[in-house]
Amino acid sequence: MRVSAADLDLATALAEAAGAAIRPYYRKPAGLEAKDDASPVTLADRAAEAAMRALIEQRFPDDAIIGEEYGVREGTSGRAWVLDPIDGTRAFISGRPIFGTLIALVAEGWPVLGVLDQPILGERWVGTIGRPTLFNGQPAATRRCADLSKALLGTTSPALFDDGQLHAFEHLDGAVMSTVLGGDCYNYGCVASGWLDIVVEAGLKLHDFAALVPIVEGAGGRMCDWQGDPLTADSIGEVIAAGDPARIDDILEAMACRGH
């Protein structure tokens, strides 16, 4: 599927609307609550998603909407806008500007457009299938990594892995140069811009990763699941992002001991 100018215009408008909703709450009382799964949610999350959903319903009423806070609105077009208003709510509520708004367009289950917007720093990555990823309007590029031992690895928290996943991650952690913790979606922007080599995570939902696939791959990297398969709407949420696609097999080999 080709991403149209109207799709890109809407994606930009969604990022602007979400940022306008989020910024007044940053480092201010944000109505923090715990959801049923004990994860945090704020008034900013809800305001940002509501603003984005209203724009989608106005411009593309036949498209589905899948949002973290307000669930699924069915569509008839075979397309879905996938929204995470604040990915990294813990960073947001602690005043750390390494959260992001994630906006994806998924067509027939495949992510074809992605936006990662950091509304405090004014940083935005935009990726579309078949086009170079842009960072604040300029081409972004991942960096080459000649050997796994020279790689910088990121993950939000090892506490998010189950025992088998943690075992696999620890083996990869032992094979790289260094590992940084925290970052949520922001880590993937760092991969796309060549500042970080690898991100490995598990337990993600579609709204956590759909936007990131076109961004990383449009910058020259590769994203896949822990078996090396492409990420789609049916993926289970085990995610690898590598700035240098040549390192994917090395990453998979290092992690293949899971459960052993």
C-alpha positions as a LaTeX table, in Angstrom:
\begin{tabular}{lrrr}
\hline
Residue & $x$ (\AA) & $y$ (\AA) & $z$ (\AA) \\
\hline
Met1 & 0.00 & 0.00 & 0.00 \\
Arg2 & 1.25 & 3.47 & $-0.88$ \\
Val3 & 1.06 & 6.11 & 1.86 \\
Ser4 & $-0.70$ & 9.17 & 0.49 \\
Ala5 & $-0.02$ & 12.84 & 1.09 \\
Ala6 & $-3.35$ & 12.97 & 2.94 \\
Asp7 & $-2.16$ & 10.17 & 5.25 \\
Leu8 & 1.06 & 12.05 & 6.01 \\
Asp9 & $-0.82$ & 15.29 & 6.56 \\
Leu10 & $-3.11$ & 13.57 & 9.04 \\
Ala11 & $-0.20$ & 11.91 & 10.84 \\
Thr12 & 1.44 & 15.31 & 11.28 \\
Ala13 & $-1.83$ & 16.83 & 12.49 \\
Leu14 & $-2.24$ & 13.97 & 14.99 \\
Ala15 & 1.24 & 14.55 & 16.40 \\
Glu16 & 0.58 & 18.28 & 16.72 \\
Ala17 & $-2.77$ & 17.70 & 18.42 \\
Ala18 & $-1.31$ & 15.17 & 20.86 \\
Gly19 & 1.59 & 17.45 & 21.74 \\
Ala20 & $-0.75$ & 20.37 & 22.38 \\
Ala21 & $-2.77$ & 18.17 & 24.75 \\
Ile22 & 0.28 & 16.78 & 26.56 \\
Arg23 & 2.47 & 19.84 & 27.15 \\
Pro24 & 0.20 & 21.62 & 29.67 \\
Tyr25 & 0.42 & 18.57 & 31.96 \\
Tyr26 & 4.19 & 18.06 & 31.78 \\
Arg27 & 5.82 & 18.46 & 35.22 \\
Lys28 & 2.41 & 19.46 & 36.57 \\
Pro29 & $-0.26$ & 17.49 & 38.46 \\
Ala30 & $-1.53$ & 15.13 & 35.77 \\
Gly31 & $-4.31$ & 13.18 & 37.48 \\
Leu32 & $-2.26$ & 10.02 & 37.86 \\
Glu33 & $-4.24$ & 6.79 & 38.16 \\
Ala34 & $-3.46$ & 3.08 & 37.97 \\
Lys35 & $-5.17$ & 1.01 & 35.26 \\
Asp36 & $-6.44$ & $-2.52$ & 35.81 \\
Asp37 & $-3.00$ & $-3.92$ & 34.88 \\
Ala38 & $-1.39$ & $-1.56$ & 37.46 \\
Ser39 & 0.28 & 0.53 & 34.75 \\
Pro40 & $-0.02$ & 4.30 & 35.17 \\
Val41 & $-2.29$ & 6.58 & 33.14 \\
Thr42 & $-2.75$ & 10.35 & 33.29 \\
Leu43 & $-5.14$ & 13.02 & 32.10 \\
Ala44 & $-2.54$ & 13.83 & 29.44 \\
Asp45 & $-2.76$ & 10.29 & 27.98 \\
Arg46 & $-6.51$ & 10.54 & 27.70 \\
Ala47 & $-6.63$ & 14.10 & 26.37 \\
Ala48 & $-4.03$ & 13.34 & 23.70 \\
Glu49 & $-5.76$ & 10.20 & 22.48 \\
Ala50 & $-9.18$ & 11.87 & 22.44 \\
Ala51 & $-7.79$ & 14.72 & 20.33 \\
Met52 & $-6.24$ & 12.29 & 17.84 \\
Arg53 & $-9.32$ & 10.11 & 17.56 \\
Ala54 & $-11.50$ & 13.13 & 16.78 \\
Leu55 & $-9.25$ & 14.10 & 13.86 \\
Ile56 & $-9.21$ & 10.58 & 12.42 \\
Glu57 & $-12.98$ & 10.27 & 12.65 \\
Gln58 & $-13.30$ & 13.60 & 10.82 \\
Arg59 & $-10.83$ & 12.90 & 7.99 \\
Phe60 & $-10.98$ & 9.12 & 7.52 \\
Pro61 & $-14.29$ & 7.92 & 8.98 \\
Asp62 & $-13.97$ & 4.47 & 7.36 \\
Asp63 & $-10.62$ & 3.69 & 9.00 \\
Ala64 & $-10.42$ & 1.71 & 12.23 \\
Ile65 & $-8.82$ & 3.20 & 15.33 \\
Ile66 & $-6.86$ & 1.16 & 17.87 \\
Gly67 & $-5.88$ & 3.22 & 20.90 \\
Glu68 & $-4.24$ & 2.33 & 24.18 \\
Glu69 & $-6.69$ & 4.33 & 26.29 \\
Tyr70 & $-10.02$ & 4.13 & 24.44 \\
Gly71 & $-9.81$ & 0.79 & 22.68 \\
Val72 & $-10.95$ & $-0.21$ & 19.20 \\
Arg73 & $-13.31$ & 1.52 & 16.83 \\
Glu74 & $-14.01$ & $-0.81$ & 13.93 \\
Gly75 & $-13.59$ & 0.33 & 10.33 \\
Thr76 & $-14.39$ & $-0.89$ & 6.83 \\
Ser77 & $-11.33$ & 0.25 & 4.84 \\
Gly78 & $-8.80$ & $-2.44$ & 5.84 \\
Arg79 & $-6.75$ & 0.32 & 7.48 \\
Ala80 & $-6.26$ & 1.13 & 11.15 \\
Trp81 & $-4.70$ & 4.07 & 12.94 \\
Val82 & $-2.85$ & 2.72 & 15.98 \\
Leu83 & $-2.29$ & 5.23 & 18.78 \\
Asp84 & $-0.24$ & 5.34 & 21.95 \\
Pro85 & $-0.64$ & 8.90 & 23.27 \\
Ile86 & 2.19 & 8.61 & 25.79 \\
Asp87 & 4.52 & 5.65 & 25.45 \\
Gly88 & 6.65 & 5.92 & 28.56 \\
Thr89 & 4.11 & 7.25 & 31.05 \\
Arg90 & 6.51 & 6.53 & 33.93 \\
Ala91 & 9.06 & 8.84 & 32.29 \\
Phe92 & 6.35 & 11.47 & 31.74 \\
Ile93 & 5.16 & 11.49 & 35.35 \\
Ser94 & 8.75 & 11.68 & 36.61 \\
Gly95 & 9.51 & 14.74 & 34.47 \\
Arg96 & 11.89 & 12.94 & 32.09 \\
Pro97 & 11.48 & 13.92 & 28.40 \\
Ile98 & 12.14 & 10.45 & 26.97 \\
Phe99 & 8.52 & 9.44 & 26.43 \\
Gly100 & 6.81 & 9.77 & 23.07 \\
Thr101 & 3.54 & 9.80 & 21.18 \\
Leu102 & 3.28 & 6.87 & 18.75 \\
Ile103 & 1.07 & 7.06 & 15.68 \\
Ala104 & 0.90 & 4.23 & 13.14 \\
Leu105 & $-1.10$ & 3.47 & 10.05 \\
Val106 & $-1.53$ & $-0.28$ & 9.62 \\
Ala107 & $-2.89$ & $-1.64$ & 6.31 \\
Glu108 & $-4.09$ & $-5.25$ & 6.15 \\
Gly109 & $-2.08$ & $-5.95$ & 9.31 \\
Trp110 & 1.20 & $-4.37$ & 8.12 \\
Pro111 & 2.63 & $-1.13$ & 9.57 \\
Val112 & 3.13 & 1.27 & 6.65 \\
Leu113 & 3.50 & 4.65 & 8.38 \\
Gly114 & 4.88 & 5.58 & 11.77 \\
Val115 & 5.42 & 8.74 & 13.77 \\
Leu116 & 7.39 & 9.03 & 17.01 \\
Asp117 & 6.89 & 12.50 & 18.47 \\
Gln118 & 8.64 & 13.87 & 21.55 \\
Pro119 & 6.59 & 16.99 & 22.31 \\
Ile120 & 8.87 & 18.48 & 24.97 \\
Leu121 & 12.18 & 18.28 & 23.11 \\
Gly122 & 10.52 & 19.04 & 19.77 \\
Glu123 & 11.83 & 15.87 & 18.14 \\
Arg124 & 9.88 & 13.89 & 15.57 \\
Trp125 & 10.70 & 10.80 & 13.53 \\
Val126 & 8.45 & 9.98 & 10.55 \\
Gly127 & 8.78 & 6.70 & 8.68 \\
Thr128 & 6.82 & 5.48 & 5.66 \\
Ile129 & 7.22 & 2.31 & 3.64 \\
Gly130 & 9.39 & 2.91 & 0.61 \\
Arg131 & 10.74 & 6.29 & 1.73 \\
Pro132 & 13.65 & 7.43 & 3.91 \\
Thr133 & 12.84 & 8.12 & 7.55 \\
Leu134 & 12.94 & 11.79 & 8.49 \\
Phe135 & 14.06 & 13.23 & 11.81 \\
Asn136 & 12.79 & 16.79 & 12.15 \\
Gly137 & 12.50 & 16.92 & 8.36 \\
Gln138 & 15.99 & 15.63 & 7.59 \\
Pro139 & 16.96 & 12.06 & 6.59 \\
Ala140 & 17.80 & 9.79 & 9.53 \\
Ala141 & 20.25 & 6.91 & 9.22 \\
Thr142 & 21.15 & 4.01 & 11.46 \\
Arg143 & 24.82 & 3.20 & 11.98 \\
Arg144 & 26.73 & 0.12 & 10.95 \\
Cys145 & 27.99 & $-2.19$ & 13.69 \\
Ala146 & 30.81 & $-4.49$ & 12.63 \\
Asp147 & 30.53 & $-6.86$ & 15.58 \\
Leu148 & 28.07 & $-7.56$ & 18.39 \\
Ser149 & 30.84 & $-6.91$ & 20.92 \\
Lys150 & 30.87 & $-3.26$ & 19.79 \\
Ala151 & 27.09 & $-2.77$ & 20.08 \\
Leu152 & 25.17 & $-0.52$ & 22.45 \\
Leu153 & 21.98 & $-2.30$ & 23.56 \\
Gly154 & 18.88 & $-0.70$ & 25.05 \\
Thr155 & 15.79 & $-2.02$ & 26.81 \\
Thr156 & 13.19 & $-0.38$ & 29.02 \\
Ser157 & 13.58 & $-2.82$ & 31.94 \\
Pro158 & 14.63 & $-6.45$ & 32.38 \\
Ala159 & 11.80 & $-6.68$ & 34.92 \\
Leu160 & 9.37 & $-6.76$ & 31.99 \\
Phe161 & 10.72 & $-10.13$ & 30.75 \\
Asp162 & 9.46 & $-13.50$ & 31.96 \\
Asp163 & 12.07 & $-16.02$ & 33.15 \\
Gly164 & 12.77 & $-17.50$ & 29.72 \\
Gln165 & 12.93 & $-14.10$ & 28.05 \\
Leu166 & 15.23 & $-12.78$ & 30.76 \\
His167 & 17.56 & $-15.75$ & 30.27 \\
Ala168 & 17.79 & $-14.96$ & 26.54 \\
Phe169 & 18.29 & $-11.24$ & 27.17 \\
Glu170 & 21.04 & $-11.86$ & 29.70 \\
His171 & 23.01 & $-13.85$ & 27.13 \\
Leu172 & 22.70 & $-10.99$ & 24.64 \\
Asp173 & 23.60 & $-8.50$ & 27.36 \\
Gly174 & 26.80 & $-10.46$ & 27.93 \\
Ala175 & 27.70 & $-10.31$ & 24.24 \\
Val176 & 27.44 & $-6.55$ & 23.68 \\
Met177 & 29.70 & $-3.67$ & 24.68 \\
Ser178 & 27.21 & $-1.96$ & 26.99 \\
Thr179 & 23.51 & $-1.87$ & 27.90 \\
Val180 & 21.36 & 1.13 & 28.78 \\
Leu181 & 18.05 & 0.83 & 30.66 \\
Gly182 & 14.94 & 2.97 & 30.33 \\
Gly183 & 13.77 & 4.83 & 27.27 \\
Asp184 & 10.62 & 3.07 & 26.03 \\
Cys185 & 9.87 & 4.16 & 22.44 \\
Tyr186 & 12.57 & 6.84 & 22.51 \\
Asn187 & 15.21 & 4.11 & 22.21 \\
Tyr188 & 13.93 & 3.22 & 18.75 \\
Gly189 & 14.30 & 6.79 & 17.60 \\
Cys190 & 17.88 & 6.62 & 18.85 \\
Val191 & 18.42 & 3.49 & 16.73 \\
Ala192 & 16.96 & 5.25 & 13.68 \\
Ser193 & 19.30 & 8.20 & 14.19 \\
Gly194 & 22.40 & 6.07 & 14.73 \\
Trp195 & 22.94 & 6.70 & 18.43 \\
Leu196 & 22.00 & 3.22 & 19.65 \\
Asp197 & 22.57 & $-0.14$ & 17.94 \\
Ile198 & 19.99 & $-2.58$ & 19.29 \\
Val199 & 16.74 & $-2.58$ & 21.26 \\
Val200 & 15.24 & $-5.81$ & 22.59 \\
Glu201 & 11.90 & $-5.93$ & 24.39 \\
Ala202 & 8.99 & $-8.24$ & 25.14 \\
Gly203 & 5.40 & $-7.94$ & 26.27 \\
Leu204 & 4.65 & $-5.14$ & 23.81 \\
Lys205 & 1.23 & $-4.53$ & 22.31 \\
Leu206 & 0.54 & $-3.37$ & 18.76 \\
His207 & 0.33 & 0.26 & 19.84 \\
Asp208 & 3.81 & $-0.06$ & 21.40 \\
Phe209 & 5.63 & $-1.16$ & 18.23 \\
Ala210 & 3.60 & $-0.57$ & 15.05 \\
Ala211 & 4.81 & 3.00 & 14.53 \\
Leu212 & 8.42 & 2.03 & 15.13 \\
Val213 & 8.76 & $-0.48$ & 12.29 \\
Pro214 & 8.60 & 2.00 & 9.38 \\
Ile215 & 10.81 & 4.43 & 11.33 \\
Val216 & 13.68 & 2.02 & 12.02 \\
Glu217 & 13.49 & 0.26 & 8.65 \\
Gly218 & 13.22 & 3.50 & 6.69 \\
Ala219 & 16.45 & 4.62 & 8.34 \\
Gly220 & 18.29 & 1.50 & 7.19 \\
Gly221 & 17.69 & $-0.81$ & 10.15 \\
Arg222 & 15.53 & $-3.87$ & 10.65 \\
Met223 & 12.85 & $-4.88$ & 13.10 \\
Cys224 & 11.62 & $-8.41$ & 13.73 \\
Asp225 & 10.35 & $-10.71$ & 16.43 \\
Trp226 & 12.54 & $-13.04$ & 18.49 \\
Gln227 & 12.31 & $-15.69$ & 15.74 \\
Gly228 & 13.46 & $-13.27$ & 13.06 \\
Asp229 & 10.01 & $-12.89$ & 11.48 \\
Pro230 & 8.56 & $-9.51$ & 10.39 \\
Leu231 & 6.37 & $-7.64$ & 12.84 \\
Thr232 & 2.66 & $-7.48$ & 12.01 \\
Ala233 & $-0.62$ & $-6.94$ & 13.83 \\
Asp234 & $-0.50$ & $-10.64$ & 14.77 \\
Ser235 & 2.96 & $-10.53$ & 16.42 \\
Ile236 & 3.08 & $-11.49$ & 20.09 \\
Gly237 & 5.14 & $-8.52$ & 21.26 \\
Glu238 & 8.68 & $-9.89$ & 21.38 \\
Val239 & 10.59 & $-7.22$ & 19.47 \\
Ile240 & 14.12 & $-6.69$ & 18.17 \\
Ala241 & 15.33 & $-3.50$ & 16.49 \\
Ala242 & 18.80 & $-3.44$ & 14.97 \\
Gly243 & 20.43 & $-0.48$ & 13.31 \\
Asp244 & 22.61 & $-2.81$ & 11.25 \\
Pro245 & 20.53 & $-5.60$ & 9.68 \\
Ala246 & 23.70 & $-7.67$ & 9.37 \\
Arg247 & 23.67 & $-8.15$ & 13.15 \\
Ile248 & 20.19 & $-9.70$ & 13.34 \\
Asp249 & 21.47 & $-13.28$ & 12.96 \\
Asp250 & 24.09 & $-12.63$ & 15.67 \\
Ile251 & 21.41 & $-11.27$ & 18.00 \\
Leu252 & 19.13 & $-14.24$ & 17.38 \\
Glu253 & 22.00 & $-16.67$ & 17.91 \\
Ala254 & 22.96 & $-15.01$ & 21.20 \\
Met255 & 19.35 & $-15.21$ & 22.41 \\
Ala256 & 18.62 & $-18.73$ & 21.14 \\
Cys257 & 19.42 & $-20.29$ & 24.52 \\
Arg258 & 16.04 & $-19.19$ & 25.95 \\
Gly259 & 14.63 & $-21.95$ & 28.11 \\
His260 & 17.84 & $-23.98$ & 28.06 \\
\hline
\end{tabular}
